[in-house]
Structures are given as structure tokens and as C-alpha cells.
Amino acid sequence: MDMRAFSCALLLVTLMPLSAKASSKIYIVYLGEKKHDDPSMVTASHHDILTSVFGSKDEARKSIVYSYKHGFSGFAATLTEAQAETLAEFPEVVRVKLNTYHQAHTTQSWDFLGLDYGGPQQQQQLQQQEGLLQRAKYGENIIIGVIDSGIWPESQSFDDTDYSPVPARWKGVCQIGHAWNATSCNRKIIGARWYSGGISAEVLKMDYNSSRDFTGHGTHVASTIAGSQVWNVSHRGGGLGAGMARGGAPRSRLAIYKVCWVDGSCPEAAILAAIDDAIKDGVDVLSISLGGSPGEEIFGTLHAVLQGIPVVFSGGNGGPVPQTMSNALPWVMTVAASTIDRSFPTLLTLGNNEKLVGQSLHYNASVISNDFKALVHARSCDMETLASSNVTGKIVLCYAPEVAFITSPHVTLRNAINRTLEAGAKGLIFAQYAINNVNNVVACVNIMPCVLVDFDIGHRIASYWDITGSPVVKVSPTMSVVGNEVLSPRIASFSSRGPSLAFSAILKPDIAAPGVNILAAVRGTYFLLSGTSMACPHVSAVTALLKSVHPNWSPAMIKSAIITTASVTDRFGMLIQAEGVPRKLADPFDFGGGHMDPDRAVDPGLVYDVDAKEYNKFLNCTLGLLDGCESYQLNLNLPSIAVPNLKDNVTVSRTVTNVGPVEATYRAVAEAPAGVAMLMEPSIINFPRGGSTRATFRVTLTAKQRLQGGYSFGSLIWSDGSAHSVRIPIAVRTVIQDFVSDTS
């Protein structure tokens, strides 16, 4: 039997101990999938494979760091380049690659999404309305695996009061370690594991050698997904963003897998070990708020999906630059980050009594004086200008639009904060182009007020400074504003954009969700954090709720329901914008299907299902084991269509499954991409009572002009004229030559 014809499992090779030779590196080796009726025999078989490489069974045994036994067969071990090359020649080995390291991608958001919780009286009213949260019984007994930096179990967000016993189907463990014992788990945090293989001794000394979270990232993610209700919390206890903190699936259980360490690294060897254990342990959903460089994909997630476990990933924080999307595999949900209806205005009063508004996170009255302070304009706030401006004890304006094209505001703001602090300033006003950057002023908290303004406000302050002999300014404490006054959602500037470098025929991201200034637990307090890491847990929680309501839905059906019911307009009916240079209308490479709408996702009408085995074919295509892969990728039954190389015309097919009323008629509403003709066959789909619940249709896309162009976007909606409008995004690029993307 040809092992290469099967889904690929993983053989992992990880770092040698510090005493090992420098030539030893991390490798990942893909093998044919094997079934293990007796997992205890797996490690022995891995020893046998390595013994033939090392020539010594003892050396082979010492080299193994992890042994994967449940979702796939493989192991993590230490190898030299020559040993890896030897392994690559084994008949059961499909591919050998260097291992990569991944990084973490870093309340009101749930109300903004329509999943209101409130107090007992409001809960009673909501139960009568039967929204997704209530229909799912708040995620009761759904087990969510969080692969991240661990958790802080003492946080109030993980209180298990009034929880029922741990579900009997749970097979996981509560692994003890530094500052973590068996009682650190409870009926909320039902399991915890940690993975230190390949982590240097220096890093381990700085972190907890346990599932305890040193950085706070994993705790923030876990509490966003499933945190219990905690009243009267705010950012660092200072009053900003005050209210109730809770998770989107607040009655779900948490299984914690710590793979990320204090140095920010998350070894793929550890991630795969966590996925392998999570499959055996019995999680229902996997949430992974981390990623590597674009194109570095964690193929081992396929084995979780093959077991019916939806996997949700963050999309990365490389935006607004295109082609920065990570975690672009078709079987996972890849999440972009958006803003919510909350802002933090900060009043600036100039000496002429002109009042202007910026954004900040300053709440500490001890570092905010009610008095006016001298204002100095230091332009780009470079070292030379600050040194010659005498900024000590003053508030510094950094306003230099003429150099804004050189460096991102994320970088220049950080430099400005560090330099003005070092120079002895007592405050900073930083002018930037329109971009949500407020979370990055956290470095100023409790030291001095740092306020962000746009170039328009910056120009007005600079003009005042120019014409005034002794310019002064007063900074007032930051306020919290929530509601219709805040234009939202918008796609965050940092959110990575498509198209995917790895798979251009797979449209990514899939969906957008709140990821800017999200209030959630960090150690024993609550922080506002931003990133696609914060957006991912929002989708993970909604996935858990949908799995509770529809336990028989496949991961692909849940993914389809979320994508096809998403909104492309805000609550005022205006098209959603994407922050960038300049701000623009969002397109599918910014937000996939749109902004997540949980209550609509519970009743999508139609879904695009995928037999998980089809993903195996996709993987084999990726590994070069099958021919005709471009056509296959175009016709993978995803709730989106991406054609990266349209020369003349192409026809793609999709199949929808009716999960709504048993008798229904849907009509196609097509919005063709600019420069492309779009033909639907058929344009009407009938689901008669007692008939098939599945229907296949074809979409023919024809280039109107032969040209070498960029992408244009459209959509296809199946509407029943009533409650269901099932929308998928379309992205098409016309080309003449395969080897160039744009001749403009």
C-alpha cells in the first residue's frame, strides 16, 4: 500500500539541549498517517525509526522530546542536518522541513456583537427572546482548548461557583508544576498541560515551569472566550472601560495548553504536542491566538478537524500591508481584528482656551496635573531635536507629517515615548495619520500622559505654538465613550491582510471580530489589549455556542454559518471601512466574509459543508503528491471564491446544504467583480419537501478585457426572500502572464 496516498501525519524534530552541537536544528518530517490502537507502542516504534539513524537505541531514546500518538503519528527529536537528510530518504517520509517558531498575536465587545448578558432581570428577558447565547445555554459544558501562554487560575474570571461536575467525557489531566498544583484546576479550568521541550534553561528560569501564565496573553484570551461574569472591573482598575467582564461562552469549560514562553516563542513542536493531547483529552473547540510568518502553516491542525474539532486562529498583526496573512489553511477559521463602539477621548486645552480632543489611556490622577504646562514642538522627536529643545518638565508635541511615510506610527510612537521619557518630559502629544494606535501608549501609564491626535489636530496645536510666545497646554483625564457616537466596526490597521502567500486560491481572512482595546483578565486584574489575538477568542466563543446548538454540525458547517451571515455594513448601514494609509472601504482581503454576526449565524439557511477527507487531498496537493491542484483548490467547497489567475474564463462549482426550512427556494443575487462577467447555473435552487437537502451550482467567471491587473471583488448571495441571505465573498485577479502579478 502506498503510504503517500493518505493524509499526512507529522514527525517533528526539535532543539537539542544547550550542550548539544550547534549543528542540531529543529525539523518537521511528514509521514503517512497511521492508526494506533495501542498508543503505548507508538514511542517504541519512533525509537526504532531513530535508532536506524543514530545507530544507537539509547541515543535515539534520548533524542525524543515529544511523541505524538493520538491525532497522528510522529515525534519531536534532536537531529543534525545530515541525520535529517537521512530521514528524508525513508520510504514513509513525505517531506522534511525546518521547524518554525510562532508568536502570540496580541465586556463591551460582546454587547457590541449582540450577545447581551446583563443581570438577572435582563437575563430573564433575553431568555424569552432566545438569542444564540440563550439557545446555547451560555456554552454549558462545551470544552474549549486554548493553546497559548497558560492561565492565571486565581483570576475571578475563572471562578467555578455553581458549576456542575466536570463532564465525564473529559480525559485530560491537571499537570502540576511551579506555582501550580492539582487544586489550581477546578470545574471551570478542567485541565492544564505545559510543554517545555526545546526551551532554553535561561527562558525557563524567567517563566513558570507550569501552566501558570507569566505574560498574561493566554489569560486574556481564555477569559475573553469563557470568563465568568466579573462586575465593576476596568483597565488596570483605573476606571477606563468600566463594566462587567465576561467571556462569550461564559459557561464553557477551559482546557489549557501552555506552549508560549516569556521570550515570546511558541515552538511548533510544542503546538503539535498540544494539538495531539487535546484530541485525546476530548476538547470540542481549539482556539490558537498565535502564528508565524506568512506561509508558515501548522498543517497538524488538520488532524483535529478530521476528528470534528473546529480550529480558530488569529490572522496576524502585519497590516495594513497586503499579503501578510498567516494561518491561511482552508480547514481553519482565520480571524481579522476590528474596532468596537468604544473610544477613549482625552481633552487637550491650549493656552488660548481652544479645546481639542485626542485619544489616550490615562487615568492616574497622580500623573495628570490640572495645571497648564509648557508646550514644546519637537517635530519628529528625533534625538537631536529633543536634545536641542529643552523638553524637561514640559509637554512635547511630535508632529512631522512630512516624514510619516518612512516609518509606521507603531514604531515612531514607541521611539517618541522612550525618547521623551529619557529627556525628562512630563507629557507627549503624538500626531499620526488616521490609525487606531491607542493601545501602544500603555508604556506611558502611571508615568506621564501620552495623547494621540491626528494630523489635523496636530497642525492646529503646532500653529498655536508657532504664534504664541509662551505656549502652554493642559491634559485632562481620559474618558470612556460607548455607543452610537463611535463609528464602528472598522478593520484595525494592524490586522493582517490577504491575499494568502501560501494558497492564493484560498480567500483569507475568513471573518472579522472585535480585537481593539478588549478588556479581559491579566493575572489578578484586567487590561485593555489589542491584536488579532483578541479577535480570535471572540470567534472561538461563538464557535462553541454554535456547537452547543448544533452538535452534529461539522467544523466546515460552523465556519460557513459564521462567514455567510457576516455583515459588510455597520449599524448605520454604511459599508465597513478598513484603517490604513489611507482609510478605505473594506474588501474580502481585509475582513473575509465581513464582520461576525453571532445571532444570524445560528440560523444560516444554507451552509457550505466539506467532507474532511477533501482536506487530505488539499494537503497532498500542497506537498506535491497530486496533479491538477489549482483546479482542485478552486473547487474546494469553501464559502468563498478566489481566482488568482483569470486569463479568459473559469468555472468553479459549489454545493450548498439546506439547514433551514425543509421546503425552500433560493435565488442567486450576483455582484460581479469589476471587469469580470459572472454567470450562475442554475440561478434558482429549490428544496422540495422530502427531496435532497443538497444542491450544486456552477459559477463561470469571464474576463471582459485581457489585461494584467490587480484584484477586484464581488459577492454571491443566495436569498430565500425572507429570513435567509447567504453571502460569500469573491476575489478575482485577471492576468496575461503567469509570472507577474501587475504591470501597472
Secondary structure, 3 states (H helix, E strand, C coil): CCHHHCCEEEEEECCCCCCCCCCCECEEEEEECCCCCCHHHHHHHHHHHHHHHHCCHHHHHHHEEEEECCCCCEEEECECHHHHHHHHCCCCEEEEEECCEEEECCCHHHHHCCCCCCCHHHHHHHHHHCCHHHHCHHHCCCEEEEEECCECCCCHHHCCCCCCCCCCCCCCCECCECCECHHHCCCCEEEEEECCCCCCHHHHHHCCCCCECCCCHHHHHHHHHHCCCEEEECHHHCCCCCEEECCCCCCCEEEEEECCCCCCCEEHHHHHHHHHHHHHHCCCEEEECEECCCCCCCCCHHHHHHCCCCEEEECCCCCCCCCCCCCCCCCCEEEEEECCCEECEEEEEECCCCEEEEECCCCCHHHCCCCCEEEEECCCCCHHHHHHHCCCCCEEEECCHHHCCCCCHHHHHHHHHHHHHHCCCCEEEEEECCCCCHHHHHHHCCCCCEEEEEHHHHHHHHHHHHHCCCCEEEECCCCCEECCCCCCCEECCCCCCCCCCCCCCCCCCCEEEECCCEEEEECCEEEEECCHHHHHHHHHHHHHHHHHHCCCCCHHHHHHHHHHCCECECCCCCECEECCCCCEECCHHHHCCCECCHHHHCCCCEECCCCHHHHHHHHHHHCCCCCCHHHHHHCCCCCCEEEEEECCEEEEEEEEEECCCCCEEEEEEEECCCCEEEEEECCEEEECCCCCCEEEEEEEEEECCCCCCCEEEEEEEEECCCCCEEEEEEEEEECCCCCCCCCC
